Amino acid sequence: MILLTHIALMFALVLHLGVDPHYRTGTFYLRWASMAMLIYALSYMLWTVIKFLIEGRERPTAALVAHMKAVLSRDDRFAHALHSMVIFISMITVFATIKSTIPALNPFGWDRVLINLDRFIFAGLDPYVVTSAVFGNAYAVVLLNILYNMWLIVVVCSMVWAAWTSDHVKRLRFMFSALLGWLIAGNILAIAFSSVGPCFVAPLLGDQTYSPLMKLLTDIDAETGMVWALTAQDVLWSSYTREAGAISGISAMPSLHVLFAVIISCATWGMGRIRRWAGIGFAGVIAIGSVQLGWHYASDGILGGALALFFWKASEYLTIWTLDRPARVANA
């Protein structure tokens, strides 16, 4: 229902405004996500075969077939895992298509408001000044960049885990939170508060507020060659200015990086002390990195984190309703 609502709302908006969606980004993510799922499946089967060979199984192929049947049938995984992955991939495709179309749907215009909001929150200071006091050196920036780049891997792994976990409550809560995140934060609010973020505010809008931060990152990259955020930003800028390229889509408010990091942190909260603190640490690193690497205003991350907590709480009620509904129908 959430996926169909997302498709219907975005289609209606595009049709109403007479805008041509940028399908190439959505189709790129569709191909990439499908390939990632295939690689995960093949890697798992390869690891299983290697394990069987180490154990000395005489018929590893037959053992693999039997093992995969058991995996698919155990805990009703065949009933929920495949359709969960289809929903995730479909939602990402719709989200990416609309994100690339945001400038046509609503021109960028909120950056000055967000800059002033950050200064209000940080007592007159730009937030990168605060983060740079601790993380403004080459070692910290490179480390933040490495960890920040792991966000996509962690999010993809979390989606695979959510689809295949036997914990139906945790699976549904993660799915509901993620789907609401893509719909409400990733598209609706991103369109409403259309903004480019610190890294693009100077070339696109002529605002020099974040020029010192971008110079710092450029200097560190010249020294280390490891500030890959600048490369990614150059790719997005090139796609935007040339209206070409598979990877495109500029949107700052709210931060989906922080939103999904906090959702993952919520999901790991009840999984033991190590994973709980790993989830908290991951969310903290992403929040700091989003500012220090020039991707987001601090207010982007604050709203993203708040929305993640709201979606996670809302997912509790949606999950209860979902799991209770079959029983109510059966009783009726």
N, C-alpha and C positions, 0 to 999 in steps of 0.2 A: 504493500500500500504506500509506503514512504517513497519507494523507487518510482512507482507510477505517478504519484503526486509531484515528485521532482520533475519528471519528464513533462507532465501536463503543464505545470506552471511555467517552466522555461520555454516550452514550445509556444505557449500563449503569449508570453512576453516578447519573444522574438518575432512572432507573427504580428502582434499589435504594433511594434515599433518598425516593422519592415526591414529588419536587419538580417544580413546573411551570416549565419554562424560560421565560426572557424573550425570546420570539421577535422582538419588535418591534425590538430593537437589531440582531439578526442580519439581519432582512429589510431594515432601513434601510441597513446596510452593503452588502447584496447589491445593492440598487437603486443606491446611490451608486457602488459599484465598477463595475457594469455601465454606468452612465451615463458614468463617467470613461473607461472603455475606448472607448465610442462616440465621445466627444468627441475623444480622442486620434486615433482613426482618421479622423474627419471633418476634424480640423485638419491631419493629415498630407496628406490628399487635397487639401484647399484650398490648402495651401502648394505642393503639386506642380503644381496647375493654374495658380496665379499664376506659378510659375517657368516653366512652359511658355508662358504668355502673354507673359512678358517676353522669352523666347527667340524669340517669333514663330512658334510652331507653328501650322500652318493648321488642324489638327483636334485641339484640346486634349483633348476628351472621349475620342476614340479613343486618343490618346496616354496618357491617364490609365489607361484600361482595360488597355492593354498593359503599362504600367509596374507596375500593381498585380499583374498576373499574374506579372511577372518577380520582383517583390519576394516574393510568396508562395512561388514555386517555388525561388528562390535559396537555396542552403545548406540545403535540406530544411526551410525555415521552415514551410511548410504542414503538415508532419508533426509539428512540435513546438510551434510558437508558440500555436496555438489551444487545444490541450489544456493547455498550461502556464498560460494565462490562466484557463481553466475551473477548474483545480486551485487556483490562487491565490485566486480569488474564492470558491470553495466553502470553502476553509480559513478565510478571513477571516470568512465567515458563521457557521461553527461556533464559531470562537474568540469572536466578539463575543457570540453567544447565551449561551455558557457564562460568559463574563466578567461579564455582567449578572446571572447567576444565582448568583455566588459567595457572597453573604451567606446565601442559603438553603441552599447546599451545606455551607458551613463558616463560621459567624459570625466576624467580625473579632476577632482575639485576639493577634496577634503584634506589635503596635506597640510596646508597652513593651519587649519583648525586643530589637527592632530599634533603638530609641532607645539602650538600654544598649550594644548592640553597636557602634553608631556612636561612642559616647563611649569605648569601649575602644580602637577603632581610632585615634581622634583624641586620645588621651592625656587623656581627661576632658572634652574640648570637644565641643559639638554642631557638626556639620560646617558648618552655615550660618554659624556665627561665623567660621570660617576663610575660606569663600568671600566673605562680606560684607566682609572686610578689603580685598579687591580689587574685588569686583563689587557692593558694597552701595550704590553711588551711582546716581542716576537715569539717567545716560547708559548705564552698563553694564547695568543691569536692563532698560531698554528694548531695547537692542541684543540682549541675550541672549534676550529674549522674541520679537523678530522672527525671529532665527535658529532658535529652538526651534520656532516655529510652522511653519517650513519643513520640519520633519521629515516630516510626512505627505506633502508634495509630493515630497520626495526619495525616500521609500520607494516611493510609487506609481510614480514614474519608474524607479526601480531594478527594480521588478517588470516593467514594460513592456520595459525593456532586456533583462532576463534572458530573457524569453519570446522576444524577436526576435533576439537576438544569434546570430551564426554560430559563436561560440566555444562548442561543445557542452560542453566541460569546465567552463568558467566558468558557463555556464547551469545545469548540473546541480548544481554546488557551491553556487551561490546558492539554488537551489530547495530542495535538501536542508536547508541551514542554516536557511532561512526556515521551512520546514514543521516542522522539529524545534523551532524557536523558539516557534512558535505552540502546538504540542502540549505540549512539556515545560515551557517557561518560562511561556507565556501562560495555560495552563489548569491543568496538573497541579500545578506548584509554586505558582502563584497561589492555588489552592484550598488546598493544604497549609499555606502560610504566609499565610493570609488577613489582610490588613492594609489600612489606609486611607491611610496616608501623612501627611506633616506638615500639609498644608492642611486635612485633615479630622479630625485627631486631637483637636483641642479641642472642636469642636461635637458630635462623635460619641462620644468617649470621655472628655471632660472633662480631658484632659491639656494643660497650658499650655506645654509645652516649646517649641513653635514659635510661640507667640503673638507674641514680638518680631519674628520674621521676617515674619509675616503683617501686622503693623502697619506694618513698613517698606514692604512691597509696597503696602499700602493707601495710605500717605502718598505714595508715588511716583506711584501711579495718580491720586490726587487732584490732583497737581501736573501730570502729563503726559497723563493719560487714555489711556495706551498700555501698561498692564500687562494685556494681554488674557488672561493666565493666570488672573486673578481672575474674569473673565467666564466662562471655560470651567469653572472650579471651581464657580461659582455654578450653572451649568447642570447639572453632574453632581450637585451637592447637591440641587437641586430635583427632579431625576429620581429620586434615591434616596429622599428623604423623602416624595414624593407618589406614588411608584411609577408614574410616568407619563413620557412623553417618549420620543422615538426614541433620543436619545443618552444612554446610561447605562452603568454599569459602573465600580466603584471597586476598584482593585487596585494595591498599591504594590510588593510583593516578588514576583518580581524586576522590574527596569525593562526593559520592552520597548523603550522609547525608546533606551536605551543599547545594548541587545542588537542592535537592527537597525542602529544607527549604526556599531557595531563590525563587523558583518557587511559593511556597505557599504564600510567602510574596508579590510577584508580583500580584498574584490572589486576595489578600485581599486589595491591594492598593486602589481600588476604592469603597470599601465597608464601608466607614465611618471611622472616626478617631480612634475609639477604635480597630476595627479589623485591621486597617492599622498598628497601632503601635504594636499590638499583633503579627502580622506577622513579622514586623521588629525585634522585641525583640526575637521572636522564632528563626529567622535566626541567630541573633547575639549569642544567647546562644548555638546553635548547632555548630557554627564556633569555639567558644572558647572551648566548651566541647570536640570537636573532637581532639584538641591539648592537653588540660589539662588531658584528660582521656587516652591518649596514643594511640588513634586510628589512627590519621592521622598526617602527616606533615602539616605545615601551607600552603605550596604551593599546597597541595591537595585541601584544602578548597578554596584557592584563585582561582584556575582554575575551581573548581566546581561552585563557585559563578559566575564567568565570563561566563561560559558556560550557566548557567541558564538564565542570562540576555540576552545572544545571542539567546538562544532557544525561550525565551519569545517574543523577537522582531521578530524572524523568524516566530513564530506562528501567528503573526498578519497578515503577508502576506499570509500564508497558509490558514488562516481562511477566509480572503477576497476572495481568489481564490475559496475556497470550497463553500462559500455561494453564490457567483456570478455565479458559473458554471451552476447550474440548470436553472437559468434565461437565460443564453446564449444558452443552449441547447433547451429550450422551444421556444425562439425567432427564432432559426435556423429551 
